[in-house]
Amino acid sequence: MRLKTLPILSSIAAAALFAAGAASVHAADQPIIGLITKTETNPFFVKMKEGANEAAKAKGAKLLSGAGKADGDNAGQVTAMENMIAAGAKTILITPSDSKAIVPAIKKARDKGVLVIALDSPTDPTEGTDALFATDNYQAGVLIGQYAKVATAGKPVKIVTLDLFPGHPVGAQRHNGFLKGFGLAAPDAKSNELGKAAEVVCMADSYGDQAKAQTAMENCLQKSPEVTLVYTINEPAAAGAYKALKSAGKEKGVTIVSVDGGCQGIKDVGAGIIAATSQQYPLKMAAMGVEAGIEYAKTGKKPSGYTDTGVTLIAAKPVAGVDSKDVKTGTDLCWGKK
C-alpha cells in the first residue's frame, strides 16, 4: 500500500506547487491601483472609494486606498502615495487636498513611471497630473447662480458665500461660477482667486464642514443680518448655514444654493432647506480612473487632459429659463445614504 500511495502523493504535491506558481504569476500580473481621497468620512469620498472598489473587482485589479486625516492634510496624502508606490502601485488616483503642495510628490511618482490621475480636484498647475477626471466645477457654480438669479428676481440681494479655503481650485471655480451665473463680475475658470461683488456682504471659509459653516454663518449674520441669498461650497456647509439661519429666525427669507448632489443634500432640496444644488458623480470619476489604470498596466497607454464627468442642476421648484431636474431624479442619481 505504501508503494502505491507515494506516486499519488507526489502528484498531489506537484499539482499544489503548480497551482501556487500559477497564483503567484497571476498576482504578479494583477494591476495595483491606489486611490487617495481627501478624507475617509465625507460621503462623496466614501462613494468614490466604493466605485473604485467595484470597478477594480470587476476588472481584476487590486485597489489600495488611503486618505488625509482631514481636508487640507497634504502630508497624509504624500505618505499614502509613498506607501502605495512601495507596495507596487503603478497608477495613483488622487483628490488633492492642497493643489500646490502635492505637486512635488506627484512629480516624483511620475518620474518613476507611475500614472497619476486627479479625480474631482485639479492640481495647481493642472499639468501636475497626467489627467483629470472631474466635474466642471465652474459650470456647477454657473448653474446655481443662474437659478438663484431667477429665484430672487425683483428683490435686492445681499449675498453670503461660505467657501472652501483660500487658493483651492474647486472652491474658486464654484464660487466664481456662481457669481458669473448670477450676472455679477467674476474671474474666469482658470483663476484660483475668489471674486467679490458689491452684492456680496460676507465671505467666509467653511472647509466644507457643517459645524464650521454654522459658525461662519453666525458670524456673517452678526456682520450683515439682512442676508437674502447664501452660496455654499457643498451641502454639509449648506446644512450648517441653514441651522444658523433657523436659530436666528431668518431661514424663511433666505435662499440657499449649493453643489454636490449627495443623498442628504437632495433630501434637503426636497425639504426646502436648499433651493437648488448642482449634482456631480464621484462613482463615475472613480470607475473611469480605475479603467484608465488597468489600460495603462496592459498597454502602457496614458490618458491626458481633462475629462468632464458631468453635472446636473437639481431643484424642487423649477424656474423659467434654467434647465433643472426634479428631486426624484436627484435621488435616483445621488451618492451616500438614501
N, C-alpha and C positions, 0 to 999 in steps of 0.2 A: 504493500500500500504506500509505503513511504516513497519508493522509487516512482510510483505513478503520480503522486501529488506534486513532486518537485517541478516538473515541467509546467503544470497548471499554475503554480505559484509564480513561476518565472514569467509566464505570460501575463498574469495579473499585474505584476510589478512593472513589466515593460509597458503595459497599457497605461498604468498610472503615471509613469515617467513621461510617456508621450503626451498624455493629457495635460500634465503640468507644464511641459515645454510649450505646448500649443497655447495654453493660457497665458504664459509669460510673453510669448510673441504677440498675442492679441493685445495684452496690456501695454506692451511697448508701442504698438501701433495706435493705441487709443488717443485721440486728441485730448489734450488737457487745456481747459479754458478757465480763466479766472474772472470773477465778477466782483468789483469793488464798488459799493454804494456809499452814499454819504452817511447814512445811519442804518441800523437794522430794525428800527422801530416804526419809522414813518410808513404808513400803509402803501404809499407809492412805491417805495423801495422793496417792501415785502412782496408786492405783486411783481415787481421786476425780477426779483430772485425766483419767484415761483415760475414765471415764464421762462427764465433761463434754465431752470432745472428740468422743466417739461421738454424743452427743445433739446437739451443735452441728452436726456434719457432716450428720446425718440431717435436721435441720430447716432447714438453710441459713443458719445463724448463723456469725459469726466469733468465735472464742474467743481471748481474751488471757489468759495465765497468769503468775503471779508468786508469790513466797513470801518468808518471812523466812529469814535465814541459819540460824537455829536456833529451837527452841521458846522463845517468850518475846521474840522480836525484833519489838517493836511498830514501831520506826522503819522497819524494812524493809517492813513491811506498809503503813504510811502512804505511803511513797514509791511502792510498787507501785500503790496506789489512785489517787494523784495522776496518775501516768503513764497509767493506763488511762482515766481521765476525760478527760485531754488528748487521748488517741487516739480519743475518741468513744464510749466505753462508756456505755451507758445503764442497764446492770444490773451490779452487782458482787456476786459470791458470795464469802463470806469465812469462814474458820475462825479466829476471833480468837485471837491468842496472848496478848494482855493484854486481858482482857474489859472493863476500865475505861478503860485508856489509849487504846484505839482509838475510843471513842465520839465525841470531838470531831471526828475526821477523818470518821467516818461521817455525823455531822450536817451537815458542810459539803457532803458529796456529796449527801445527801438534799435539802438546801436548793437544790441545782442541778437537782433533778428526777431524780436517779439513784435507781433502785430498788436497795436493799441488802438482801440475804438472808444471814443467818448459817447456815452448814452445820456440823453436828456440835457446835459450841460456841456457847452464847449469849453475848451481851454482858451487861454489868452496868451498868445495868438491861437486862432483856431487850427493853424497848421501844426500845432504841437502834437496832435494825434494823426494817425493815418486816415481816419474817417470819423464822421459824426452822424449818429442816428438819433434824431430828436424832433420834438415839436417845434414848429415855427413860433417861438415864444413872443416875438414882436407881433405876429398876426393874432395870437391868442389875446394879447393886450388890446389890439385894434378892435377885435370883435366885442369885447365887453365895454370898451369905450364908446363904440357906436351904439350899443344897446342903451348904455347909461344916458347918452345924449338925447335919445328919443324918449326914454322913460322919464326924464326930468325936464322935458321940453316946456318952455314958458315959465320956468322957475329960475330965479337966481341961484347959482350953486356955490357952495363952499365945500371944497374937497379936502379930505384927509387921505393920504396914501400911507399904507402900512407895508413897507418894503422888506426886502430880504436883509442884506447887509451891504456896506459900501463896496463897489467895484466888481460885484459878481455879474457876469453877462446875463444870466437868466433873469435876475432881479431887475437889471437895467432895461432889458428888452421888453419885459412885461409892463413895467412902469411907463416907459416911453411910448410903447404901442398903445397903451390906454389913453395917454394924453393925445396922441395922434388921432385915434378913433373918435375921441370926444371933440375933435376940431380945434385943439389947442396947439400952440407951438411946442415941438418936441424934437429931440435929437433923432438921428436915423438909427437903423437896426444895428449898425456897427459900433455905436458908442456905448461905453460902459459907465457913462456919467448920467445921473438922474436929471431929467429935465424938470423945470418948475415953471408954472404959470401963475398969474395973479390970483386965479381962482383956487389954487392950492394953498390952503391956510395952515396946514400942518403936514410935515413929512416925518416919519419915524421908522426905525428898523425893528422888525418883529422876529427875524431869524426863522420865519415860517412856523413859529411856535405859538400855540394858543395862549398860554399864560403870559408870555412876553408881549403878545399882541394886545391882550386885555389891558395890561399896564400901559402900553404905548397909547392906546385909545383913551384911557382915563386921563393921561397927561395932555393929549390933544384936546380933549373936551374942556379941560381947565383953561387951555390957551384960547380955544375957539369953540365955545359952546353951541354956536348956531350952525354946526356942520349939517350938510344935507346929503352928501354923497361920500361913500368910502370905497376906495380901491384897496384890495389886499392881494399880497403875493400868492397866497394859497388859501384853501378852505379852513384849515385849522386857525389861521390868522383871522379869517372872517368870523369864525365862531367866537374868538376872543373879543373881537370888535363888537359883535352883537351883545355879548354878555355885559360889556362895559356900558353900551348904549342903554340896555334894558335896566341896568342898575340906576342909571341916571334918568330913567323915564323918557328917553328920547328915541327908542327903537322904531316907533311907528312913523316918524317923519324923516327917516334916513334910508337911502337906497344903498345896498352893499353889492358890489360885483367882485368876482374873484376868478381864479384859474386853478384847475387840476382835474375835476371831474371824478373824484373819489366817491365811493358809495355814500358815505356820511355827508359829503358835500352836496350830492344830488338830493338826499333826503332833506337837507337844509333849504335847497331851492324849492322843493315841494311844500315845505312848511312856511315859506315866505321869509325865512331868515336871510337868505341870499337871493337877490333878484335874478341873477344870471351868472353862469360860470362857463369858462372855456375848457372843454374836456380834452385831455390828452391820453395816450395809450402806452403805458410802460411795458405791458406784456409784449406788445408788438416790437418795441425797441429791443428788448432782451432777446427775443426769438431771432430777430434779424442779426443781432450781434453774434449769437452762437452759430448760426448758419454760416456767417462770414468767416468765423474762426475755423470751422470744420473745412470749408472750402480752401482756406489758406493752408491747413495741415495736409490736405490731399494734393493740391495743385501748386501751391506757392502763390496763388493769385490774391492780391490785396485789394480791398475796397478803397475808394478815395472820395474826398469831398463830402458834401452834406446830403443826407437823405431825409426828407420830410416825412415824419411818421403820422402826420395828420392832427387836426384839431377841429372840434365841433362846438358851437355855442349851444348851451342847454339853458332854457328859460321856462318858467311855469306860465308866464304870460308873454306871448309873442308881441312884438312891436312892428309897426309898419316900416318896411324898407330894410329890415335887418333879418337875414336868414337864421333861423334857430330851430332846434329840435326840442321835443317835449320831455317831461320828466321820465316818462316810461322808457323812451329811447335812451336817455342818460343812464337810467337804472340798468337796462339791459347791457350796456357797454361799460359800466363803472368797474372800478377795482377797489379791493378792500372788502370789508364785511358788508353784505347787503342787509 
